[in-house]
């Protein structure tokens, strides 16, 4: 910041004011809330599993709360970093605390919920050896989700500004690989959209495990996902964006289960669409440049 000296008219450079110590605690409060919600989600998944074990086979409110807790944590995770940047309180301590909280809330909690809701209570239509193998596969894929999520966080921490393969725009506008909060949000949105009634048919359980495998792969892939870090609510918005945002809030408020699931599917699918679209474009360019192709000279 510059100010003009009254004595000689010279311009002096004043040091930038450091934020108060209390300001550093504000992002940590949001991170602590994120961690608390992950803890609640794990406990409610356990309670939901115990309720099903006791014979309650209907919609399970415990699984519902576990999924909602993860969804709210996704929102808080997006706020703590923004608040740290707005208050100029970004620190190595806050970054490490945020990563540790993310491992619990978006790694352990959705892995526990995914197994308890979608794998643990497959009915007896399947022969016992197949039930055993299905459960073992569920243990592995839930752990794989956690492992890939931890690897995703570690890669993000060591890359200050990761640049994806074949970037079309600056790397800071994209995540390299599916962010772990988005993967956890996909798990939570699916559980929440079904009314939280645990899966009983083995076919649904197999499809669920395939989704976990896909999310695990996307987290450690180099496929790009939009980061939305450049989106700011404090800057002036166009009337169209205000209408879209208002409509989205209304839809979430009144039809939260299908709308949140559609949002999660759209974001997870966006990286796949970008990757497949890039492969198709490159193949068309290669074919156009081959002899006899559309780009060959006469």
C-alpha positions in Angstrom: 0.0 0.0 0.0 1.3 3.4 -0.9 0.7 6.8 0.8 1.9 10.3 -0.1 4.2 12.1 2.4 3.0 15.5 3.5 6.5 16.8 4.1 8.2 16.3 0.8 5.6 14.9 -1.5 7.4 11.7 -1.9 5.7 8.3 -2.1 6.4 5.9 0.7 5.8 2.2 0.7 3.9 1.1 3.9 4.2 -2.5 5.0 1.2 -4.7 4.5 -0.8 -5.1 7.7 -0.6 -8.6 9.1 -3.9 -10.2 10.0 -4.7 -10.5 13.7 -3.9 -13.8 15.4 -7.6 -14.6 15.9 -8.1 -14.5 12.1 -5.9 -17.6 11.8 -8.4 -19.6 13.9 -11.3 -18.9 11.6 -10.3 -21.3 8.8 -9.3 -23.9 11.4 -12.9 -23.7 12.8 -14.3 -24.7 9.4 -11.7 -27.5 9.1 -12.6 -28.7 12.6 -16.3 -28.7 11.6 -15.3 -30.7 8.5 -13.6 -33.3 10.8 -16.5 -33.4 13.2 -18.9 -34.2 10.4 -16.7 -37.0 9.2 -16.7 -38.4 12.7 -20.5 -38.1 13.0 -20.8 -39.9 9.6 -18.7 -42.8 10.8 -20.7 -43.2 14.0 -24.0 -43.0 12.1 -22.9 -45.6 9.6 -22.1 -47.9 12.6 -25.5 -47.2 14.1 -27.2 -47.9 10.7 -25.4 -51.2 10.4 -26.5 -52.2 13.9 -30.1 -51.2 13.1 -30.1 -53.4 10.0 -28.6 -56.3 12.0 -31.4 -55.9 14.5 -34.0 -56.5 11.7 -34.8 -53.0 10.5 -34.8 -53.4 6.7 -36.6 -50.3 5.8 -35.3 -46.8 5.0 -32.5 -46.2 7.5 -32.3 -42.7 9.1 -28.7 -43.4 10.3 -27.4 -43.9 6.8 -29.3 -40.8 5.8 -27.6 -38.7 8.5 -24.2 -40.2 7.6 -24.7 -39.1 3.9 -25.9 -35.6 4.8 -23.0 -35.1 7.1 -20.6 -35.8 4.3 -22.5 -33.5 2.0 -22.3 -30.6 4.4 -18.6 -31.4 4.9 -18.1 -30.9 1.2 -19.5 -27.4 1.5 -17.3 -26.6 4.5 -14.2 -27.9 2.7 -14.8 -25.4 0.0 -15.2 -22.5 2.4 -12.1 -23.0 4.7 -9.6 -22.4 1.9 -11.5 -19.4 0.5 -11.7 -17.8 4.0 -8.0 -18.4 4.5 -7.2 -16.6 1.3 -9.7 -13.8 1.9 -8.2 -13.1 5.4 -4.6 -13.7 4.3 -4.2 -16.5 6.8 -3.0 -19.3 4.6 -0.4 -21.3 6.5 1.4 -24.7 6.3 -0.3 -25.7 9.5 -3.7 -25.0 8.1 -2.9 -26.9 4.9 -1.7 -30.0 6.8 -4.7 -29.9 9.1 -7.1 -29.6 6.2 -5.5 -32.7 4.5 -5.6 -34.8 7.7 -9.3 -33.8 8.1 -10.0 -34.7 4.5 -8.6 -38.2 4.9 -11.1 -38.9 7.7 -14.1 -37.1 6.3 -13.8 -37.8 2.6 -11.8 -41.1 2.8 -12.6 -43.1 5.9 -16.2 -41.9 6.4 -17.5 -42.6 2.8 -15.6 -45.9 2.7 -17.3 -47.1 5.9 -20.7 -45.8 4.6 -20.2 -47.4 1.2 -19.5 -50.8 2.7 -22.2 -50.7 5.4 -24.9 -49.5 3.1 -24.1 -51.2 -0.2 -22.2 -54.4 0.6 -22.6 -55.7 4.1 -26.3 -56.7 3.9 -26.8 -58.5 0.6 -29.6 -61.0 1.1 -29.4 -64.8 1.0 -30.4 -65.3 -2.7 -26.7 -65.7 -3.4 -24.9 -69.0 -2.4 -22.7 -68.7 0.6 -19.3 -69.0 -1.2 -20.4 -66.2 -3.6 -21.6 -64.0 -0.7 -18.2 -64.5 1.0 -16.4 -63.5 -2.2 -18.7 -60.5 -2.7 -18.0 -59.3 0.8 -14.2 -59.7 0.4 -14.4 -57.7 -2.8 -16.3 -55.1 -0.9 -13.7 -54.9 1.8 -11.0 -54.4 -0.9 -12.8 -51.8 -3.0 -13.8 -49.7 0.1 -10.1 -49.8 1.1 -9.1 -48.9 -2.4 -11.3 -45.9 -2.3 -9.6 -44.8 0.9 -6.1 -45.5 -0.5 -6.7 -43.6 -3.8 -8.2 -40.7 -1.9 -5.1 -40.5 0.4 -2.9 -40.6 -2.7 -4.9 -37.9 -4.4 -4.4 -35.6 -1.3 -0.7 -36.4 -1.2 -0.3 -35.6 -4.9 -2.2 -32.3 -4.5 -0.1 -31.3 -1.5 3.2 -31.7 -3.3 2.1 -30.0 -6.5 1.5 -26.3 -5.9 0.1 -25.7 -9.4 -0.5 -29.1 -11.1 -0.8 -29.0 -14.9 -2.9 -31.7 -16.5 -2.0 -33.6 -19.6 -3.1 -31.7 -22.8 -4.3 -28.6 -20.9 -6.6 -26.4 -22.8 -6.5 -23.6 -20.2 -4.3 -22.6 -17.4 -3.7 -25.5 -14.9 -4.9 -23.5 -11.9 -8.4 -23.6 -13.2 -8.4 -27.4 -13.2 -7.8 -30.2 -10.7 -5.6 -33.1 -11.9 -7.8 -36.1 -11.1 -11.2 -36.2 -9.4 -10.9 -34.3 -6.0 -11.6 -36.5 -3.0 -14.5 -34.3 -1.7 -16.3 -34.9 -5.1 -15.7 -38.6 -4.9 -17.1 -38.7 -1.3 -20.0 -36.5 -2.4 -20.8 -39.0 -5.1 -21.0 -41.8 -2.5 -23.1 -39.6 -0.2 -25.5 -38.4 -2.9 -26.2 -41.9 -4.1 -27.0 -43.1 -0.6 -29.1 -40.1 0.1 -31.0 -40.3 -3.2 -32.1 -43.9 -2.5 -33.7 -43.0 0.8 -30.8 -44.7 2.6 -32.4 -48.1 2.4 -29.5 -50.6 2.3 -28.9 -52.7 -0.8 -30.1 -56.2 -0.6 -29.8 -57.6 -4.1 -26.3 -58.7 -5.1 -26.6 -57.2 -8.6 -27.1 -53.7 -7.1 -24.1 -54.4 -4.8 -21.9 -55.3 -7.7 -22.9 -52.1 -9.6 -22.1 -50.2 -6.4 -18.6 -51.7 -6.2 -18.0 -50.9 -9.8 -18.8 -47.3 -9.0 -16.3 -47.3 -6.1 -13.7 -48.7 -8.4 -14.4 -46.0 -11.0 -14.2 -43.2 -8.4 -10.9 -44.7 -7.1 -9.4 -44.7 -10.6 -10.6 -41.1 -11.3 -9.0 -39.8 -8.1 -5.5 -41.1 -9.1 -5.9 -40.3 -12.9 -4.6 -37.3 -14.7 -8.0 -36.4 -16.1 -8.9 -32.8 -15.5 -11.8 -31.4 -13.5 -12.8 -27.8 -13.2 -11.7 -26.4 -9.9 -14.1 -23.3 -9.7 -11.4 -21.5 -7.6 -11.9 -18.5 -9.8 -15.6 -18.3 -8.9 -16.3 -15.6 -6.4 -19.5 -14.4 -4.9 -18.1 -11.0 -4.0 -17.6 -10.0 -7.6 -20.5 -8.6 -9.6 -22.5 -11.3 -11.3 -24.5 -11.2 -14.5 -28.3 -11.5 -14.2 -28.2 -14.9 -15.9 -25.8 -16.3 -13.3 -28.1 -14.9 -10.5 -31.1 -16.7 -12.1 -29.2 -20.0 -12.4 -27.9 -19.8 -8.8 -31.4 -18.9 -7.4 -33.0 -21.7 -9.4 -30.4 -24.2 -8.2 -31.0 -23.2 -4.5 -34.8 -23.7 -5.0 -34.4 -27.1 -6.6 -32.0 -28.3 -3.9 -34.3 -27.0 -1.2 -37.4 -28.8 -2.6 -35.9 -31.8 -4.5 -32.6 -32.3 -2.7 -32.3 -36.1 -3.3 -32.5 -36.2 -7.1 -30.9 -32.8 -7.7 -27.8 -33.5 -5.5 -27.4 -36.9 -7.2 -27.6 -35.2 -10.7 -25.1 -32.6 -9.7 -22.7 -35.3 -8.4 -23.1 -37.4 -11.6 -22.6 -34.3 -13.8 -19.3 -33.3 -12.1 -17.9 -36.8 -12.0 -18.9 -37.4 -15.6 -17.5 -34.0 -16.8 -13.9 -35.3 -16.4 -14.8 -38.4 -18.4 -16.5 -36.4 -21.1 -13.5 -34.0 -21.4 -11.1 -37.0 -21.7 -13.2 -38.9 -24.2 -13.8 -35.8 -26.2 -10.0 -35.1 -26.3 -9.3 -38.6 -27.5 -11.9 -38.3 -30.3 -10.5 -35.0 -31.5 -7.0 -36.2 -31.5 -8.0 -39.3 -33.4 -9.9 -37.3 -36.0 -6.9 -35.0 -36.5 -4.6 -38.0 -37.0 -6.9 -39.6 -39.5 -7.3 -36.3 -41.3 -3.5 -36.1 -41.7 -3.1 -39.6 -43.1 -2.7 -40.3 -46.8 -6.1 -40.4 -48.4 -7.7 -38.7 -45.5 -9.5 -35.4 -45.5 -6.3 -33.5 -44.8 -4.2 -35.2 -47.5 -3.0 -33.0 -50.4 -4.3 -33.8 -53.9 
